[in-house]
Amino acid sequence: VQLQASGGGQVQPGGSLRLSCAASGSIFSIYTMGWYRQAPGKQRELVATITTGGISNYADSVKGRFTISTDNAKKTVHLQMNSLKPEDTAVYYCAAGPTYGRVEYWGRGTLVTVSS
């Protein structure tokens, strides 16, 4: 499985960005897709995940601001990020796995910078 992410960039506080990730290869094995992020000097953390059944999970820090969605037929996942804060600055990684909560595949990171 290969994951190709896009959509990172720089935005001012309060702004919005949309990340997208497309899976290719043995996509039949994918049950969960989502996003993790890693800020400088910090550990990688979960941002949001979603299953093929539409069950989503969010980090407390992004609830109400970020929305994850998926197109199961195309095996793509999107992350709409609104009301961005400087603390959202990080490298965002697309992830996928065969079961809930299990990541087996990682995409290359895409940098999101929130700064005025």
URNORVEN-V442815 format. One line per field, one symbol per residue. ss: DSSP state (@ for helix, = for strand, . for the rest). phi: phi as a letter, one per 30 degrees, with the letter a starting at -180 (. if undefined). psi: psi as a letter, one per 20 degrees, with the letter a starting at -180 (. if undefined). A space follows every 50 residues. Layout:
# URNORVEN-V442815
ss->???
phi->???
psi->???
This chain:
# URNORVEN-V442815
ss->.=====..===.....========..@@@..=======......====== =....===.......======....======....@@@.========.=. .=..==...=====..
phi->.cbccajdlcbdejdbbbcbbccbjdddddcbbabbbbdeibddbdcabb cddidcbbdedceiccbcbbcddchbbbbdcchdcedddadccdbaadbd icccbbcddbdcbcac
psi->pppoqrirapqqpiaqqpqqppqrcmihiphpqaprqoqpjrqpqpgqrq rhijpqpqqhiipihqpqrqohhilqqqooorlqqhiiprpppqqqrirp jppipqrqqppppoq.
